[in-house]
Amino acid sequence: MRGVCGIAGLITPPGLPVDIESLKAMRDVLTHRGPDDNGYWVTENRGANIGFAHQRLSILDHEGGYQPMVRADKQVAVVFNGQIYNHVELRSELLDLGHEFKSDHSDTEVLLHGYAQWGPELLPKLNGMFAFAALDKNRNTLCLARGPMGQKPLYVATKDFFHGAQDAKPFLAFSSELQSLTQHPQANPQISPLSVSRFLAFDFVPDPDCIYQNVYKVPPGHHVMLDLNQGLPDDPGLTTTPYWDLCFGSVAQPTDYPGRLELLRQTLAASIQKRMVADVPLGVFLSGGIDSSLVAALATEFTDKLQTFSIAFEDPSYDESNYAQDVANHLGTQHHVERLNEKNLLDVFPTIADHLSEPFADHSVVPTYLLSQFCRKHVTVALGGDGGDELFLGYPTFVAEKAAQWIKTMGILSPNILGTLGTGVAKLIPVSHDNMPLGFKLQQFSGGLLHKDPLQRHQRFLTGMDASTLGPLIQQTSPEQAFLPLQELTAQAQSVGARDVYDTLTYGYSKTYLSAGVLQKVDRASMAVSLETRAPMMDKDFVRLALSFQNQEKLKGTQTKAILKDAAEPLLPSHIIHRPKKGFGMPVASWLGGPLRPMVEDLFTPDKLEIDGILNAKTIQKMAQEHFNKKRNHRKTLWAVLMYQWWRHRVHPKGSGKLSS
């Protein structure tokens, strides 16, 4: 098992060899993802020329996982990022089928032989987090695939991303990170106005979109198949095919509630055990919340020397370290704490912002990076609790949904009228730049009530964005277009058996906020410091089980994640299980008007805001002044615009260059 890495590749038309220096340049910019080793491989093939490149972070089988990996018969090659957790079982099956292995326990070699045996039919058999490319010369096909839940990214650039004549430029390129694609000398990155509007709407660019035109992200649970027997197609777009999806009610459960709790614990424990296999030191991110605490508790069943890691904030309103310490004491772990002040967070902001492939507005990426950096001093692999909130209705927005449903059922006033009234009342409440003040919460909730569609409603709950609030910020695109993915997700949720509104919300959150938000935040923050992170709650078996529980067992009254908390009762202290949700927070509202104000003023000039004719400088500058003067709390919108502007002028290759300090 080789560990989490960085991959890149080029596909060029017949007669145009893969340029090795360009391929190596794409690879070398990924060194932070895998500093232990690297390699490349090129081949002339019928219908196209192929080049694979790899940066390696070695976790298991240090000698047997060199990549790109090619079969002895030279007919199949793979380049792979991630982990296959059921590689032992698959290896046994392949041995019975007559395959011979060179390595002792390399999951890359299992992938190689598995693809030779089954082709794309291998994909549903895999349980893991991954992104890979496989060339099969026997079938003369190229496959690009991304794991079921999307923990590992996979960007694909089509031929119109590159300068040059059709027969003198790449047909396709792929990579773990977007900046790798821009290293190709013929790259011509052009910002997509629609993707900018979707970034402002979601706080990230949702799959399959990318901030650049003619670049796509392969969605979770999908693959791209090129049949090279047919030659390279003229269509420059990207067609993806699903091989796995979320589904509801698919797992048989015990009829008694204690039996269901035990099944939950057993399934999660099995997932954790698989993810604790490593030849390097391993630990657990421990926030003191229910998800990470339950992962840590179950992990102690498989080791008596578990290391746990948390960060402590100087500001007590954001600090959870006392809860993490309580859990560590209860479980007897070797606990490590890094204490941070405001200066630590502000100083690292430029570093982590520069590591983001695309604009990204979840400010918790900053403490996540600092936690990863601290953790990497002690271990190479860390487990976390990501996914629990989406699978078990853990966010306060799900309680807000219950309130919205109650208002609709009561029928005293329509939700639309109440939403309008609430929005007006929110403006009368004194403005506060504290963490999640009452006026801010009321404004988000009331705005959501204005929408009948659940996913539209929750977009307003989460980001404060709908067509009415997005429209004034942008110039080029219709604001309604930004939210079209929500309509598609609603239809997809019904097609996979959504039983009620909460299933639809779970599906939508999992496909947007989780896969394109939370999981990508963790990937960027951890891989920036060469730390591999593993999420036991993203195991396929555990996900299917979680989506088979009734939602009444997840949300009981106003208690979120009820069944998960009940399952944790034998393992954790009660005050940990039932404490309010907090999450990684930062004083963004006060920073925007304080230490970050010079940066805001530098990046929010009309010429910089409207450099591409996408943003509306007048509206944004007005919002900034209202925020500075504490007339309104515009922290969500202003932070998103700031992150876009930083990316545009600092990270984007055609940006305006060095910023003033």
N, C-alpha and C positions, 0 to 999 in steps of 0.2 A: 504494500500500500504506500503510495508515494506522497500523499499529502496534498493540501490545497496549493494551487499553483496559478500561473498565468499562461494562457494559450493565445496563439495568433496563427493566421494562415492566409494564403493567397491562392486564388484560382485564376489562371490566365488562359486566353484562347490559344488554340493550336498555332504553332509558329512563333509564339511569344514566350520564351522561357521565363520562369519565375526569377525575378531579380533577388539574388541572395542577400545583397546588402540592404535592400529595402525590407526584406523579411526579418533580418537581424535587428534592424532599427525598430521595427514594430515590437519585436520580442524584448529588446533591452530596456525599453521604457517601463516594462512590467517587472523589473528586478525586485521591487519591494514586495511583490506577491510571492516570490520564490527565489531567495538569494543563495540557495544551496548549490544549484547546478542549472545548466541550460543546454539546449540542443536545437537542431533544426534538421529537416529532411525535405528533399525535393524529388519530384519524379515527373517524367514525361508520360502522359497517359493518353489513351484513346479518347479524343474529344476535348481534352483540356490538360493543362499542366498544373500540378498541385505542389504547394509548399506548406509544411507545418513547422511551427516553432513553439518552444516551451521554456518556461522558467519554473524551477522546482523548489518547493518547500518540503523537505523530506520528513515524514512522520513515521512510516513503517517500511520495512524491507528497503533499507537505504541503498543496497547494491543492486536490487532486482527491479527497480522501477524507473530506469532511465527512459526518457521520452525525447521526441516522438518514438513510439514503439512499433516495430514492424515484424510481422510473422516471418518465420524462417523461409517460407516459400515466396516471400516478397509480394504476396497478393492482397494482404490487408494491413493497413496502418492506422493508428489512432494517436490523437493528441488530446489530453484529458485533464480537466480541472475538477477536483472534488473528492468525494469518498463514496465507495460502494460498500454498504454495510453488510450486505448478504453475499459478499464475494466468496466466502468459504463454501456455502451451499452451492453456489453456481459452479465453483471450481470442481466440486465433487461430481456434479452432473456432467460437466464437460469431460472429466477424466473417464467416466463411464462410456461416453460417446467416442472415446479414442483420442482425445486431444492430449498433447504432451506439453508440459510447462517447464520453463527454464528457472523461474524464480520460486522462492519458497512460499511467499504469501502476498504477491503483488496484485492489488485489485485492478491495476492497469492491464496486466496480462490476462486477467479474467475477462475484462472488457474486450480486449483484442480477440481472444478465441471465441468469446460469446458472440461477437458481431460476425466473425467468420462463419459460425454455425447457424445463427438465426437471422442475421441481417437486422433490419429495424424491428422485427418481432422480439428482439432482445429487450427493447425499451420497457415494456410493461413488467418484465421480470425484475428490473433493477429496483433496489430499495436504497436510496442514498441521495446525496446532494451532488449535482454534477452539471458540467457543460463540456461537450466533447465534439470532435469531428472524427469521422471514420471514412476512410477510402477503401472500397472493396473492388479490386480489379477484376475479380471473377464475375461479379454482377455489373461492373463498370458504373458504380454509383458512388456518390458522396453524400454522407449524412451529417447534418449538424443538429445536435439535440441538447435540450436544457431540462434539468431535473423537475420533478413533479411540482414542488412548491416554490421554485425559483430562487433558492439561496445563492446560487452561483450565476453571475451574469453572462450573457452571450450577445454581443453586438455583431451585426452583419451589415456591411456596406455593399450596395449594388454598384453596377458599373458607372451609373451617372454621378456617383460621388467623386469620380476621378476625372481629371483633365485628359484630353488626348483623343486620337482617333479610336474607333471601336476595336480595331485589331492591334492597337498599340498601348492598351491600358488593361489593368485587371478587370476581369468580369465580376469578381466578388472577393471580398476580404472579410475576415472575422477576427474577433478578439474578445478577451475578458474585459477590456476597458476601452472607452471611446478614444482617449488620447493616443492609444496605440495605433488606431486607424489613421489618425492625422499625421503620423510620422512618415507615411508613404509619400515620396516626392511628388506624386501626381494627385494627392488628395486635394480636394477643393471643397472644404466644409462651408456649407451655406445654412444659416440659421433658418429654421422653420417657424414662421409667425404663428401657425396653429399650435405648434408644440410649446411655444412661449406662453400662449394663452392657457393651454392645459397645465403647464407648470404652475402658473398663478392660481389656477382653480384647485389643483390637487396638492400643491407643495412639492411635487416631483413630476416628471414626465411619465405618464402611465404607459405600460406595455400595450402594443408593440411599438409605440411611437418613440422617436428619439429627438433630441433638440436639433439635430441636423437633418436636412432633407436627404433622402436616398440612403438613410441608415435606419435600421430597425433593431429592436430587441426581440429575440425569439421568446415568445411567451412561455411561462412555466408549463410543463407537461406537453410541449410541442416539439416537433422536429421539422427540419427542412430536408427534402430529398431531391438531389439532382441526378437525373438519369443521363449519364454522359454518352450513352448510345445514341441519344437523340440530338447530340450536340448542345451547345450552350444556347438557351432560349433568348429570343429577342426582347421579351418583356423584362424591363429592368426592375420590376417589383419583386416582392418576396412572398412566396406562398408557404404557409406553415400548416402542419397537420397535427391534430391532437392525438396523443397516445394514452393520456391519463387525465382524469378530471376529478374534482370534488364530487361527491354524491351523498345523498341524505338517506338515512334509514337503511343502510345496506348491510349492517353487521347485526347478527342475532345476539341478543343479550339475555342474561338471567331475568326471570320475571320478578324477583325480589330486589328491593333497593340495595340492601347490603351486598348482594351478589354483584350488582352493577358497580358498586364502589370498589370491590375487590378486583373486578375485571379491569377497571380503569387503572388501579395501582399496578397490577401485573403487566399490563400492556405498556405503560410508561416505563416501568422498571426494565423491561426487556429492551426497549428502545435505548435507554440510558446505558445499559450493559454493552450493547453493540458499539456505542459511541465512546466508550472508555478504553477501547483497544488502541494502544499507541506505544511506540518504542521511545517516546520522549515524555518529559513531565507534562502532567495534565491537571487542570483545575476547573473551578466553577465560578462564573460571575454570580455574586450574591448581593442582591439589592435589599433583601429583607422583605420583599413582596412575596405573595403566595406562589407564583410560578417558579422563580429561581430557588426559593426555599424548598419547595417540594422536589425539584430536581436534585438539589444538594442532599436532601434527606434520603432519597432513594439511591443516590450515588454512594452513600456510605455503606450500603449493603454489599458493595463490590470492592471496597478498599477501606483500610483502617488508617490511611494517611492522606485523606482528601484535603487538598488546598483550596481555599475559597478567597475571593477577592472583591473588595468594594471600595468606593471612594466616599469621602466625607466632605461636605461643603461647609465653608465658614458661616454662611447664612443659614440659620436654623430652619427657616421656612422651606428650604430646599433639601435639607439634610435628612437622610434615612439611615445613616450609619449605625445608630444605636439599635435599630431593628435587626440589621445584618449581624451585628455583634451578638445579639441575643440568640439568633438562629445558630451562629457558629458555636457559641457556648453550649447550646442545647445538644448539638450534633457532635461536638468534640472535634471540629475541623481545625486545621492549621490556617488561621485566618490572617489575611494581610489587608491593611487599610492605608490608602493614600489620601492625605488631607489636602484639599484644594481651596484656594481663595480666588477672589474675582480676577486678580492679575493672572493667575495660572490659566483661567478659561479664556481671557481676552488675548493673552500672548500666543496661544496655540491656534486661535481662530484662522489666521492666514494660512497656516500649515495644512490644516485639515481641509479648508476650502479649496486649496490648490490640488488636493487629491481627489476631488469629486469629478467624475467623468462628465456629469451634466449638472445644471443648477439643481440644488436640493435645499429645501427650506425647513427641514426638521432640525431645530436648533439642538436637540439632544445628541446629534452627531458629535458635538464637541466633547461633552463628558464621556461619551462612548469611546471616542478616540483616546482620551486620557486614561480611562480604565484599561483599555487594551494595551496602551503603552506601558502602564504600570504592571499589568499582568504578564506581559512578555518578558519582563526582567526575571521572572521565576519559572514560567512554563511556556510551552509551545502550542498547546491546545487548551481551549476553554469551552466548557458547556454553558449554555444559557437557557432562559425560560421563554424565549420568543415564541409567539403563536398562541399562548394561553388566552389572551384577551379576545382574540378573534374567534377562536374555536368555542369558547365557553361564555361569550357575552359579557366580557369583563369591563368594557369601557362605560363611563357615565352616560355616554350617548345612548346606550341601550335602555337605561332607566328613563332617559328623556323620551325615547320612543314609546315606552310604556305609558308615560304621561300623555303623549300625543294621541295614542290610541284611546286612552280614557276620555280625553277631551272630545274626541270624535264620537265616542259611544254615548256620552252624556247628552250631546246635542244642544246644550244651553246656548252656546255661541259657536259659530263655525271656527275651526282652527285658523282659517284665513283672517277672520276678524280679530281673534285673540292674538294672532301673530302681529298684525298691524298695531294693535294697542300695546302689546308688549314691547315692540320696537320703539314706539314713542316714549313709553315709560323709561326704557333703558337710557334714552338720551337725557332724561331729567335727573338720573342718579349721578351724584358727584363723581367726576372722572378719577380713577385710581390707576396707577402704574404698578400696583402690587401684583403678585402671582394670581391669576384667575380671579379678578375681583367680581363682585356681584353684577355690576352693570355689564361687564363683558359677557358673563354667562347668560344673562337675560337676553342680551342682544343676539347671541348665537342661537339660543333656543327659540326665541320669537321669530327670527328670520327663517328657521327651519319649518316652523308651523305654516308658513306661507306656501309650502309645497305638498302636493298630494302624493307624488312619487316618493317612496321610502328612501331610495338611494340619493335622489336630489335633496331630500330633506336632510339627510345625514351629511351630505357634502357641505351644506350650510352650517350644520352643527359643528363639523370638524374644522373647516377653514374659513367660515364666514362668506363663502363664495357661492354665487349663483349668477345667472345672466345679468341681473340688475346691478350687482356689485362688481362684477368683472368688466362689464361693458365700458365704464368710464376710464378704465386703466389702459385700454388697448386701442389701436387705430385700425389695423389691417383686416382683422377677421371678425366674423359674427360671433358674439359671446356664446350663443346657443351651441355652436359647433364644439366648443370646448367640453361640453357635457354629454355629447353623443355616446361616449363609451359607457355611461351609466345605463342608457336605454338598452344597449347590447348586453350588458351584464344581467339586467333584469330578465331578459329573454333566456339567456343561458342558464340562469338559476332555475327557471321553471323546467328547462329541458333535462336537468339532472335531478329533478325530484324535490325541489324546495317545497316544504310542507306548509310554511306560513311566512309572515313578513320577516321574522327573525332569521329564518333560513336564507331568505333573499339578501338580507343585510350581511349575514355571515359570508355568503358567497362574494358579495361586492367588496366587503372589507378585505377578504383574503386575496382577491385578485388585484386590489389596488393598494390600500394602505399597508397591508402586510408584505406582499411580494415585491412591489415596486418602491415601498417606503421603508418599513422597519428592517426587512432582510437586506436590502441594499445599503442602508445606513450601516448596519453591522459589518457587512462585507467590506465596504470602503474603509471604515474606521479601523477594523482589525487587520486587514491586509496591508494597510499603509505602514504597519509596524511588523509585518510578517507573523501575525498570530492567526492560527486556524481556530475558527469558532464552529461549534456544532449545536444544533437545536433539536433535542430529543422530541419535543412536541410537534416537530415537522415530519416525523416518521410516517410513512404512508399508512401503516396499520393503525397507528394512534390517531391520525387525522380521520380515517374512516370511522373508527369507533366514536370519536368525539362528535362527529356529525350524525351519529345514529341515536344519541341521547335525545330525549324530548327537551324542547326549549323551556318547558315549565320546570324542569329539573336544573336548568342553568340559571334562570332568572326567577327567583322566588320573592315576590313583592319587590322591594328595592335592593335585595341582596343579589349581587352579581356573582357569577362563577360558583353557584351554590353547590353543585355536585362535585366540583373540583375541591372546594373547601371541605366538604364532608369527607372526601377521600383522604384529605390531609390530616384529619383529626387525630388518628393514632400516631402521627409522625412529628407533629409540630405543636408548639405552644399556641393556645387559643388566641392570645393577643396578637400573634403574627397572622394567623388565619383570617381574623375578622377585622383587621385594621383597614382604614380607608385607603383606596388606591392613590398613589402619588406619582410615581414615574420620574424620569430624569427631567428636571426643569432648570431653567436659567432665567435671570431677571431681564429678559429681552426688552420689555417696555421701558425700563429705566435706563438700560444701556443705550438704546437708540437716541434718547435725549441727553445722554451723559457721555461716557467714554467713547462710544461709537459715533457720536454726532459729527466729528470732523470727517469721518469716512463717508457718512451719509451725505453730508453737504458736498463732498468732493464728487461722489458718484451720481448725485441727483441733480446735476446741472442740466439745463435743457439739451445742450449738445450731446452729452453722454447718455441721457435717457432716450433721446430720439435718434441716436446714431444710425439705427436701422429702420426707422419709421414704424416701429412696432408698438412702443409704449407711448402713453400720453403724459408728457411732462407736466402740463398744467395741473391735472388732477393729482398726480403723485406729489408734486411740490406742495400743493395745498394740504394734502393729508399729513405730510411731514411737518408743516408749520403748526397744524392743529395738535399734532402729537407733542411737538416741542413745547408748545404753550399750555399743554395739559387740558385742552378743550375736548379732546377725544383720545381714546386709546386705540390706535391703529397698528398695534404691534404685529399682528399676524400678517397684514398686507405689507407693511413697510419692511419687515424682515424678509419676506419672500422677494420683494423687489430688490432689496439690498443684496441678497444672495445671487439673484440673477445678474445684477450689475457687476458684482465682483467676478462672477464667472465670465461675463461678456468682455470685460476690460482687462482681465488678468489671466484667464485660463484659455479662452477661445483663441486659436492661433492668429486670427485676424483682429484680435483685440487691440486697444489703443496703447497697450504696453504698460510701463511702470506707473503705479499709482503714487499720488502724493501721500506722504506719511500722515 
